[in-house]
Amino acid sequence: MGALAQLLTRWKTLSKVARFGMSAGAALIAVAGIVAILLAHPARTPLFAQSLHADQLAEVEERLADWNIAFTPTSENIIVDAGRRNDLLLRLSLAGIPHQHLASTAEALGNIGVLTPEPVADAQARIGLAGDIEGSLRGIEGIEDARVILAPAQRGEFADGSDREASAGVRLRMRDGAALSAQAVAGIRAFVAASVPQLRRERVTIVDDRGIALDSSAGDGDAADLTRSLQSAFDSTFGEGAALVRVRAEYDPRQVSEHETRRTALGTQAIEQTRRSESYDGGGKRYRHLDEGQDRGSDTRDSTAYAAPGVLKRLSAAVFVDESRALDLAKMRELAAAAIGYDRSRGDTLAVEAVDFHRGLVVRKDIWWLLYGTVVPAAPVVVLAIAIIVAARFAFPPMAALVQSMLERATLERASKSVAGFAPARVRSLLEREPPHAAAAIISALPAATATAVLDLYPPAERDAIVGRMQRRTSPLVDDPEELLRRCG
């Protein structure tokens, strides 16, 4: 409190201009701080343009958490950084998230009131039931999405009409590389049949995105599954590369329904007997025609067979065997027939032949190959480095001599200018310790009278050495390089 009181006292002692300036400065600092915080914090925006349902939000939140991406969930949307919105939408779209919202039974029946017509209520109940089944199928491993269509049982409207049983169609979209086993298909069929009242398993049709019916019978496997199964069996038994397997399956796209009625006589006599008689009385002009029929009863059996579209129609398999392995083709044929469920009465074909496999030359990668693979990529760099070293080796001495000569010439020019106004005796004393070539260069730059006076001060031997260096030999074709550089400069 004491410190606060002292600050208030000092504040009151300030002039109005000082207080206004300090208040304005504090306000500007606060505004700048707020702006800096807003600029440093990335903008936030809703991820989706439309509101999502609770199940869709849960899907998106789970995937964003797996990707370690920061987000803020709301009741109808998800808030993310504005700069990453497009990237996240693209990644979610490639992952197939979120899935289409499925209306549950509670949601479908929520808007039904007392005055709702019964057909509408039944349709809403079927929609809700289909949504519950689809949501359950999405949780099965390998299934990306599912679509279920329910057709309820219906009584014949007319006396001669037949009743129609309840049926269901299921379309599954599998994840990449996933496949359902026969046991899984049978389990899905049983699950759907148990979820719908009065629905038998035989009335449930399951297809994939290709429109191929998925059946739980042993011989109705997919061609790709049969190919992988048989190929892996041969690879494990005879070794990899010993055989190549290809299987093609043909499916019947028709929906077949057969009705058969059989009657068996109860005794030894015929089931039916018919007698016809005719008589004519010419006198009485009368004609008599009599038809008599007798049915002694029978044991009647009525059966109906139903086949959904997509039932396996025919299998065609080809096995290419490497003739260099000298394998038993008959044994391989028996194994292949048992593995794919070969049925001759169905029209299946199975061909097992030994052929010459094409083999390219295999390069043996020994130690020399490894050295070659290491040296060849580095060869350009090594050659360039060697070329630079060689060029520097031959070019460095002349360049160094030229630079040294230019430095000496610059030094001599500065010395000549410094001694140009001195007396000959003074110049002689300055050149006392200079070598003959340096003295010759400096003296050559002096006026003729001064140069002659300076040379007279040298002993004869030193004077002859200096004069000899002043008389330079020049080529009749090319001037002295230093002189040429000097002139160019």
N, C-alpha and C positions, 0 to 999 in steps of 0.2 A: 504493500500500500504506500509505503514511503517513496519507493522508486516511481510509482505511478503519479504521486502528488508532485514530485520534482519535475517529471516530464510535463505535467499540466502547467506548472508554474513557468517552465521555460517556453512552452507553447504560447502562453499569454503574453510573454515578454517580446515575442516576435512581432514584426510589423504585419499589417494586413497583406502586403504584397508577398512577403516571405511565406506566410501561412497559405495563401492562395497557390503559390507556386509549388509548395510541398504537397498540398492536397491534390493538385492536378497531376503532379508526378506520380504520386501513389496510385491515383486512379488509372493513369496510363499503364503503369507497371501491372496492375491487376488485370486490366483488359488484355494486355499483351500475354500475360500468363494464361488467361482463359483461352485466347486464340491459339497459343502454342499447344495447350492440352488438346483442343479440338483437332488441330492439324496432326498432332502426333497419334491420336487415337483414330483408327480406320473407321470409315462410315459403315453403319450397319443397315441391313435391308432384309426384308422377308425373302426367303429362298424361293417360294412358289407364288405364282400370281393369283392362285385361287386357294381357298381354304381346304384343308385336308381333314379326313376322318381320323378317329383315334387309332385304328389299326394301321393306317398309312403313316401317321406320325411315328408310331412305334417302330415301323420298318426303317424309316429314314434315320431316326435317332440311333438305332442300333448300328446301321452301316457307317454313319458319321463317327460314332465312337470307335468303331473298328479302324477307321482311317486316321484316328487321332486328330480330328478337326474340331476346333472350338465352335460352339453354337449355343444359342439361347432358345430353349423350347417355349412355345406359347400354347394356348388352348387350341388354336387352329392352324398354326404355321410354325416355322423355324427361322430364327434370325441369325444371319451369318454376315461375314465381312462382304461389303459390296464388291470389292475387287476380286473375290473368289467365287462369286455367284455363278457366272457362266461356266466356269470350270467344274464346279460341283454339280450343276445341272447335267452337264455332259457325262460326267462319271456315273451319276445315278441312272441316267438314261441307258448307258451301256450295260449297267448291272441289272436293268429291268425293274428298278425301284422308283416310286412305290407301285405296288400292284393295284389293279382295279379294286375299288371298294366292293365288298360283299355284304349284301343286306342279310342280316341274321333273321331268325324267326321272330324275335322280339321286335326288331325294327320293322319288319314287313307287316306284322299284325298290329303295330302301334296305332295306325290311323284307321283301323276298322271299327266301326260303331255298330249300334243296334240296327240301324236302317241300311246297312251295307248289304247289297244282294249276295246271295249265297255263292254264285259262280265267281264273283269278285273276291270274296273271302277265301274260297278254295284256291284261286290263282295266287293270291298273296301268300297263302300258307305254303304252296309249292315253291314259290320264289325264295321264301325264308329258309325252307328245308334244303333247297339246292345250295344256297349260300353257306349254310352250316357245313354241308358235305364238302364243298369246294375249299373252305377254310381248313378243314381237317386234312384234306388231301395235300394241301400246300406244305404241311409239316412233315410229310414223308420224305426221307432222304432221296435225293436225285430228282424230285419233281419241282420244277420251277413254277408252274401254274396249272390250274385245272378248271375245267368248265363242265357243269352237270346240267342235263336237261331231263326233267321228269315228266312222264306221261302217265296219268292216273288210270286205274281200271275203269272200264265203261261197260255198262249193260247194253244189250242189243235193243234198239229202239222199236224194232218190229218183231213180229212173231217168228219170221223166218231168219232174222238176223242173229249173229253169234256174238257172244260176249268177248270183250277185249281185255286181256290181262294188263296189269301195270308193267311198264318198262322204263328203262333209264339208259341214257347215253352219256358216256364220260369221255372227254377229250383231255389228254395229258400233254403238257409241254415239258420236256425233260431238259435238265441242265446239260451243258456241253460235256460229252464223254460219259454221261450217266446212262444206265440201262437197268430195267427192271427184270428180276428173275421170275420164273414161273410161279414160285411161291408168293412173291410180292403181288403179282397180278391176281392170283387167286384170293389173296387177302383183301385187296381193294374191291374185288367183285363181291366178296362176302360182306364187307363193311357197308357198301352201298345198298345191298339187298336188305341188310338188317336195319338200315336207317329209314327205309320207306315201307309203309304197311302194304301187305299183300304183294310184295315184289319178290319173285324167285330169282335165284342166281343166274339161271339160264337166260333171263330177260334183261340182263345188264350187258351192254356192249361197251368195250373200252378200246379206244383208238389213240394213236399218237398224232403228232403234228403232220406226219406224212400221210395220214389216212389209213394206216395199216392197223388192223385189229390185233390187239394183244390178247393172246390166249394162253391159258395155263397148261394146255396139253403138252406132252413131251415132244411131239413132232412138229409143233407149230412155232418153233423158235424163229427169231429174225435171222435173215441171211447173214448179216454182219456178225451176229453173235455165234452162229454156227461156224462161220469162217474163222473167227478168232479162236473158238474152242478147238476146232480140229487142227489148226495151224500150231497152236501151243502144244497140243498132244504130240504131234509129229516132231516138233523141235525138241521137246523134252525126251522123246524116245530115241529118235535117230540122229539127233544133233541139228543145230541150226544150219539152214541152207540145204538140207537134204531133200526137202520137198516144198512145193509151193501150192497153196490151196486157194481155190475160188469156188464160192457157193452162190447160186442164184435161186431166189424163191419167187414163185408166182402165186398170187392171191386171187381168190374169186370175189369180184366186186358185187356179185348179185346177192340178194336176200332170198333164200330158198325156204319154202314151206311145203311139206308133203303131208297129205292126209290119206290114211289107209284104213279100210274097213274089212274085216274078215268074219265070215259066218261059217260055223261048223255044225254039221247035223248032230242032233242029240242021239239018234239011234242009227240003225243000219239002213233005213229007208232014206229016200231023197228028201231034201228040205222042202222043196216045192214040187207040185204036180199039177199039170193043166190038161183038161180034156175038152175037146170040142166035137160037137155032133150036129149034123144037119139032116132034115127029112122033108120030103115033099109029098103031099097027097093030091094027086091029080083030080080025083073025083070030087073031093071036097074043096079043091082049090085052096089048099093050105100049105104054108111053108113054115118050117120050124128050125130055129138056129139056137143051139145051146152051148155056152161056154162055162166050164166048171174049173175052179182052181182050188188047190188044197195046200196049206202051209202047215207043216207039222212042227214048227218051232226050231230054233237053232241057238247056238252059243255065239253071240256077236262080240267082237273086239274092235274097238275104234281107237286108233292111235294117230297122233299128229307130230311130225318132226319139224323143227324150226332151226335154220342155220343163218346166223348173222353175217353181214358182209365182211369180207376180209379174211375168210377162212383159207388156210393154206391149200393151194390147188396142186402144185407140183414143185419138186426140188430138182435142181440140176447142179451137179458138183463135178469139178475137174481137179485132179491131183497130178501135178507135174513133179516127177521124181528124177533126181540127178542120176544119170546112168553110170557115172563114175563111181558111185557108192555101191553098186551091185546089190541093191536091196530086193527083198522078196515082194514083188508086186501083188501077188495073190493075198498075202497076209495084210498088206497095206490096204487093199480094197476091202477086205472084211472089216478091218478096224474102222475105216472111213464110213462104211455102210452102217455100222453100229453106232457111230458117234453122231451122225446127222439124222438118224431115223429113216434110213432108206426104205421105201415101199414101192415095189415094182408094180403092184396093182393100181397104185395112184398115178403111175406114169413117170415116176422119178427116173433120172438118169445119173449114172456115176461112171466117170472115165478116169482110169489110173494108167498113166503111160510114163515110160522112162525116156527122157530127152536129154540132149547135150546142153548143159547150162553154159551160157556165154560168160566168160571170166576175162576181165581186162587185166593188163599187166599191173602187178602190184609192186610199187616202188619200195625197195627195202631201205628203210631209214636207219642207217648205221651212224657211227660217230662222224664219218666224213659228211654225211648228209646234214647233220646238225651243225657242223662247222661251216658248211656251204650256206646253210640258211642264216647263219649269224654274220658271215663275212659279206655276202652279196648285198644285203641292205645297207651295210656301212661302207661299201666300196666307194661310192661317189664322194662321201665326206672325206675318206682317207686320201683319195686321189687329189681332191681340192686342197687339202692341207699340205700334201707333199709338194704340189705345184707352187703354193704360196711360199713354202720354205725355200725351194730352189730359186724362185724369182728373187726373194729377199737376199739369198746368198750371193747372187751375181750382181744385183742392183745396189746392194747396200754400200760396198766400197766406193764406187764412183759418186754415188749420191752423198756419202759422208765427206769425200774429198771436196766436192763442189760446195757443200754447205760450209765446210771449214774455210775454203778459199773466200767465199763470200763474207764470212764473219771477219776474216783477217783484212779483207779489203775495206770493210766498213770501219774496222778499228784504225787502219792506216789513214783513211780519209779523215776521220775525226782528229787523229794526231797531226796530220798535215795542216788542217785548218787551225788547230791550236797553236802551232809553231810558225804560222805564216808571217806573223808580225814581229817575231823575235830577231835579235841580232845573230849573226853567224856563230859567234862564240857560244851564245846561249843555246842555239840549236844543236851545236856540237856536244855540249854538255848533256843535253836531254837524250841524245842518241848514243850515249857512251856505252850502254849495256845492250843496245839493240843489235840483233844479228845483221849480217850484211844485206840480206834480202829485204828486211824491214827498213833498214836505213836507206837502201836504194829506192824503195817505194816512196818514202817520205820526202827524200831529197828531190825526186823526180817531180813532185807536186809543187816545189818551191820555184820562185822566179829564177831565171837563168843566172843573174848576178849573185843572188843569195846562195844558189846551189853551188856555184863555182867557189865562192868564198868558204862554204862549209867543207867542200871536198879538199880544199887546200889545207885545212886544219887536220886532216887524217894522215897517218903515216902512209908511205907509198904502198905498202902491201895491202893494208885495209882499203886504201883508196882504189887500187886496181880491182879488188874483189867487189866493191860497191859499184864501180863503173861497169864491170862485166855483167852484173845483174841488171843494170839499167839498160843495157843493149840487148833486148829480147829478140829471139828468133820468131818470125811469123811465117805462116804458110802462105804461099802466093795465091791459094784458092780460098782458104777459110781463115778468117781473122781469129785472133786469140779468143777462146770461149769466154774467159772472164771479161775481156773487153767487149765482146758481143753482148753479154748479159748486162754489163754496165750501160751500154748504149741503149739497149732495150728498156732498161729501168729508167 
